[in-house]
Amino acid sequence: MPVYVVQGKLGTGKGLYCMMKMDDALRDGRRVATNFDLFLEHLMPANSKVSAIRVPDKPTAQDLDDIGPGNPDSPFDEERNGILVLDELGSWLNSRGFNSPERAALLDWLIHARKKGWDVYLVVQSIDMIDKQVRVGLAEYQVRMIRGDKIKIPVVGTFLGKRGRLPKFHIANISLTDVPGLTIDREFFKAGYLYKGYDTLQIFRDWVRNPVDPRFKTELYGGPYSMLTAWHLKGRFEAPKARQSLLQRLFSQPQVKPAPKPRLAAVALCSKLPPDEAWKLARRYVQGGV
């Protein structure tokens, strides 16, 4: 179970990188859980009944325990692990809550995430913003995001102004946390098709879950839940395609081939002659003689 810390400045593609991983997992039939607002009707085909789990913006250990195992069918095959993506860790998993009992329970859950069948992606502007125990003890990989259009083309870029920059794409430099200067992998991607699949302007907040709190009456969410599938949101409203029975397919009227075009007069004449004479006549036509 690798734990990835995906870091980078605002707008460098941290969310898009995680969306790409979640999209791959959904299409591969693996479980996905996240605190992203996903729009599955824009990610999956209209007839897809694949769902994802939405966890609270700032989940507790109990919330993560409630989502169940990430790989219930093949618990020993880590290639089939589920994907858990948690964003904005700098605001809720930092050192400010050092003595919080909830923080200790959350760290304990992350320590056991491998046994629960989840690959974890933690999204933050900088790895230094999150709790030291997560940073040192759990984060196996660091993924540093860079935008290509922020990089000037060597030599000529200085003279070309705005045109002297690379096209807009994203670079994910992956390194080991224990050896941060050594890049072990690098991914280049655009994945613009994924922008419609999640809320890029999402604001993360504390969900009010205490009934004593006066704001509880207007709170819309209470804990993890399954998102509606593309079929529920889109596919079931589309007109079904006409389906033929087996007998209809067997005895359906075959398609009539269009009538062939009429032959040229010279071709028709050659077809009536013996082969040798037809060949001689064809050569005369080609050479321009009659």
C-alpha positions in Angstrom: 0.0 0.0 0.0 1.8 3.1 -1.1 1.0 6.5 0.4 1.5 9.3 -2.0 1.8 12.9 -0.9 0.8 15.0 -4.0 2.1 18.5 -3.6 2.5 21.7 -5.6 1.4 25.3 -5.8 -2.1 26.4 -6.6 -3.2 25.5 -10.1 -0.3 23.1 -10.8 -2.6 20.1 -11.4 -2.7 18.2 -8.0 -6.4 17.6 -8.3 -6.2 16.7 -11.9 -3.5 14.1 -11.2 -5.6 12.5 -8.6 -8.6 12.6 -10.8 -6.7 10.7 -13.5 -5.8 8.0 -10.9 -9.5 7.8 -9.8 -10.7 7.6 -13.4 -8.4 4.8 -14.1 -9.5 2.9 -11.0 -13.2 3.4 -11.8 -12.8 2.1 -15.3 -10.8 -0.8 -14.0 -13.6 -1.8 -11.6 -11.7 -0.9 -8.4 -13.2 0.9 -5.4 -12.7 4.7 -5.1 -13.3 6.9 -2.1 -12.6 10.6 -1.9 -13.6 14.0 -0.4 -13.7 15.4 -3.9 -17.1 16.4 -5.3 -17.3 14.0 -8.4 -19.7 14.2 -11.3 -19.8 10.6 -12.4 -22.2 11.4 -15.3 -19.3 13.3 -16.9 -16.7 10.6 -16.1 -18.4 7.3 -17.0 -20.5 6.1 -19.9 -24.2 6.8 -19.5 -25.1 3.2 -19.0 -22.4 2.7 -16.3 -23.5 1.7 -12.8 -20.0 2.2 -11.3 -20.2 4.3 -8.1 -17.7 6.0 -5.8 -17.7 6.8 -2.1 -17.9 10.4 -0.9 -16.3 10.9 2.5 -16.7 14.1 4.5 -14.5 17.1 3.6 -12.5 16.6 6.8 -13.1 12.9 7.6 -12.6 11.2 11.0 -11.2 7.8 11.6 -14.7 6.5 12.0 -15.7 7.9 8.6 -12.8 6.1 6.9 -13.6 2.9 8.7 -17.2 3.1 7.5 -16.2 3.0 3.8 -15.1 -0.7 4.3 -12.2 -2.5 2.7 -10.7 -1.2 -0.6 -10.1 -4.6 -2.0 -12.7 -7.0 -0.6 -12.5 -9.6 -3.4 -8.7 -10.0 -3.7 -7.2 -8.8 -0.4 -3.8 -10.2 -1.2 -3.6 -8.7 -4.7 -2.3 -5.1 -4.2 -2.8 -4.4 -7.9 -6.6 -4.4 -7.1 -6.4 -2.1 -4.2 -8.9 0.7 -3.9 -7.9 4.4 -4.3 -8.5 6.8 -1.4 -7.9 10.5 -2.2 -8.0 13.2 0.5 -7.6 16.8 -0.4 -6.6 20.0 1.6 -4.7 18.1 4.3 -3.0 21.3 5.3 -6.2 22.5 6.9 -7.1 19.5 9.0 -4.2 17.0 9.3 -1.5 19.4 10.6 0.6 19.6 13.8 -1.9 22.1 15.4 -4.0 19.3 16.6 -1.1 17.4 18.2 -3.0 16.4 21.4 -6.3 15.7 19.7 -7.6 12.1 20.3 -9.2 12.2 16.9 -5.9 12.9 15.3 -4.4 9.9 16.9 -7.2 7.7 15.7 -6.9 9.0 12.2 -3.2 8.4 12.1 -3.8 4.8 13.4 -6.3 4.3 10.5 -3.7 5.5 7.9 -1.1 3.2 9.4 -3.4 0.2 8.8 -4.6 1.4 5.4 -2.6 -1.3 3.6 -4.3 -4.0 5.5 -7.6 -2.4 4.6 -6.8 -2.6 0.9 -6.4 1.1 0.1 -3.8 3.1 -1.8 -3.8 6.6 -0.3 -3.2 9.9 -2.1 -2.8 12.9 0.2 -3.1 16.3 -1.5 -1.4 19.4 0.0 0.4 22.5 -1.1 3.6 21.4 0.6 4.5 18.3 2.5 5.8 20.5 5.4 2.2 21.6 6.1 1.1 18.1 7.3 1.7 16.3 10.5 5.2 15.1 11.0 4.2 11.5 11.8 2.4 11.3 8.4 5.3 13.1 6.7 8.0 10.9 8.1 6.4 7.6 9.0 3.7 7.1 6.3 4.5 9.0 3.1 6.3 6.6 0.9 6.3 8.7 -2.3 6.2 12.4 -3.0 4.6 13.6 -6.2 5.6 17.2 -7.1 3.4 18.9 -9.7 4.6 21.4 -12.3 2.8 23.2 -15.1 4.5 23.2 -18.4 3.4 26.6 -19.4 5.3 28.1 -16.5 8.6 26.9 -18.0 10.4 29.1 -20.5 11.9 27.5 -23.6 15.7 27.4 -23.1 17.7 30.1 -24.9 14.9 31.5 -27.2 12.2 31.8 -24.5 13.7 35.1 -23.2 13.2 36.8 -26.6 9.7 35.5 -27.4 7.9 36.8 -24.3 4.7 34.9 -23.6 5.2 32.8 -26.7 8.5 31.6 -25.4 6.9 29.2 -22.9 6.0 25.5 -23.3 2.4 24.5 -24.0 0.0 23.9 -21.1 0.4 20.5 -19.7 1.3 19.0 -16.3 4.4 17.2 -15.1 4.3 14.8 -12.1 7.8 14.2 -10.7 7.7 11.2 -8.4 10.4 10.6 -5.8 10.9 8.5 -2.6 10.3 10.5 0.6 13.5 9.0 2.0 15.5 10.2 -1.1 13.7 13.4 -2.2 16.3 14.5 -4.7 16.1 11.2 -6.7 13.3 11.2 -9.3 12.2 7.6 -9.8 9.3 8.3 -12.3 7.9 11.2 -14.2 4.4 11.5 -15.8 3.3 14.0 -18.4 -0.4 14.6 -19.0 -3.1 17.0 -20.0 -6.3 15.1 -19.2 -8.5 18.1 -19.9 -11.5 15.8 -20.4 -11.5 15.3 -16.6 -12.3 19.0 -15.7 -16.0 18.3 -16.0 -15.7 15.3 -13.7 -15.1 17.2 -10.5 -15.7 20.6 -8.8 -12.5 22.5 -9.3 -13.9 25.4 -7.1 -14.8 23.1 -4.1 -14.4 24.7 -0.7 -13.7 22.2 2.1 -15.4 22.8 5.4 -16.3 21.1 8.7 -19.6 19.2 8.4 -21.9 19.9 11.4 -22.7 16.5 12.9 -23.5 17.3 16.5 -27.3 17.5 17.0 -26.8 20.1 19.8 -25.2 22.5 17.3 -27.9 25.0 16.0 -26.4 24.6 12.5 -27.2 20.9 12.5 -30.7 21.6 11.2 -29.4 23.0 7.9 -26.6 20.5 7.5 -27.0 18.4 4.3 -24.5 15.6 5.1 -23.9 13.3 7.9 -21.1 10.9 6.9 -19.8 8.8 4.0 -22.2 8.0 1.2 -22.3 6.4 -2.2 -22.5 8.8 -5.2 -25.3 8.2 -7.8 -24.0 6.5 -10.9 -23.9 7.8 -14.4 -26.9 5.6 -15.2 -29.0 7.0 -12.3 -28.2 10.6 -13.3 -28.2 10.3 -17.1 -28.5 6.9 -18.6 -32.0 5.9 -17.4 -33.4 9.1 -19.0 -32.1 8.3 -22.5 -34.3 6.5 -25.0 -33.4 2.7 -25.0 -31.9 1.4 -28.2 -34.2 -0.9 -30.1 -33.2 -4.5 -29.5 -34.0 -7.3 -32.0 -35.0 -10.8 -30.9 -33.1 -13.8 -32.1 -35.8 -14.6 -34.7 -35.8 -11.0 -36.0 -32.0 -11.2 -36.4 -32.2 -14.6 -38.2 -35.1 -13.7 -40.6 -34.6 -10.0 -41.0 -34.6 -8.9 -44.6 -31.0 -8.7 -46.0 -29.7 -5.4 -47.2 -30.0 -5.0 -50.9 -26.8 -4.2 -52.6 -26.8 -1.2 -54.9 -26.9 -1.9 -58.6 -23.4 -1.8 -60.2 -22.5 1.1 -62.4 -22.8 0.5 -66.2 -19.6 -0.5 -67.9 -17.8 1.8 -70.3 -18.4 1.0 -73.9 -14.8 0.1 -74.5 -14.8 -2.3 -71.5 -18.1 -3.9 -72.7 -16.6 -4.4 -76.1 -13.4 -6.0 -74.8 -15.4 -8.4 -72.6 -17.0 -9.9 -75.7 -13.7 -10.6 -77.5 -11.4 -13.5 -77.1 -8.6 -12.8 -74.5 -5.8 -12.2 -77.1 -7.9 -9.8 -79.2 -9.3 -8.1 -76.1 -5.7 -7.5 -74.8 -4.6 -6.0 -78.2 -7.7 -3.7 -78.3 -7.1 -2.6 -74.7 -3.5 -1.7 -75.5 -4.7 0.4 -78.5 -7.1 2.3 -76.3 -4.4 3.0 -73.7 -1.9 4.1 -76.4 -4.5 6.5 -77.9 -5.2 4.6 -81.1 -8.5 3.1 -82.2 
